[in-house]
């Protein structure tokens, strides 16, 4: 089993950080790279002319590696919401069709479609949170509902951010294909941890940021765009999205045709000399550990916690229905007031999400962290 990687982070022993699903700490290596990058920005005359391009392509390759994609199918973007807006500009949702979203899914894969629905003549249908925690079956029931309007698009997370519900995107994709419908996956809570092969899945779009499970900075995200959509018009018009618009040319606008792959969708102002390298390092570390090894370690920790809290009157999704790296706990009635804050006062950090407690360990956590959390939670619930 992959050992705890705590020594690669600056996490004091008295800190029990179980909140990677909100944001992760930076590895020491990433932090040092950020400091060095700030120094480079302070002295830009020291930058080699090829430096920027090398940074873009390193990050693009690192993101592609996580989902078994071709780097040419990856665009550099600042956020998931930017990616969804890009997708919404590229595709056309047929009038009279449905866009399927999840109840209380994060705002990014939902709000863009709600804004566009009335003007474009489609409806947004929400899959209610299933009582049994089986999101996949609930989505399939909506998609395949007899007599319902055709589905144009499912815009869903691969792991529900609030309860850790695991969604079988392969099964969802198969159902959508039978209707000729598209699939957009917000992989924020799964990229780098859970295996995804876009060659096999054949989604239309996959989007993820780096500041959570990928151990990176804010403001860096990536979108996979299937080749069938790469002829669309980008959200922003940039020189590098065109074949030959260059300051060093004698004629600036020499060739206004778009570049032929997903690079045309790169965000404007992409010269993030500081955070781009930081993002690459975290993604490369995750890929080097391997998704199988990471899942094995994190499922061991969440299973250990789930086993040890039995008898406290808490509810958790069935192991087969939850993501292996997120454990969401429900309370009889409501969560005790001040519980999250009380744990934080002891150096134990978890998150409250929609009335539940979300525990999200990462590779820097170990069995000591898991046992300490259980002991503190038990004491506070019994007091």
Secondary structure, 3 states (H helix, E strand, C coil): CCCCCHHHECCCCCCEECECCCCCCCEHHHHHHHHHHHHHHHCHHHCCCCHHHHHHHHHHHHHHHHCCCCHHHEEEECCHHHHHHHHHHHCCCCCCCEEEEECCCCCHHHHHHHHHHHHHCCEEEEECCCCCCCHHHHHHHHHCCCCCCCEEEEEEECECCCCCEECCHHHHHHHHHHCCCEEEEECCCCCCCCCCCHHHHCCCEEEEECCCCCCCCCCCEEEEECHHHCCCCCCCCCHHHEEEECCCCCCCEEEEEECCCHHHHCCCCCCCCCHHHHHHHHHHHHHHHCHHHHHHHHHHHHHHHHHHCCCCCCEECCCCCECCCCEEEECCCCCCCCHHHHHHHCCEECEEECCEEEEECCCCCCHHHHHHHHHHHHHHHHC
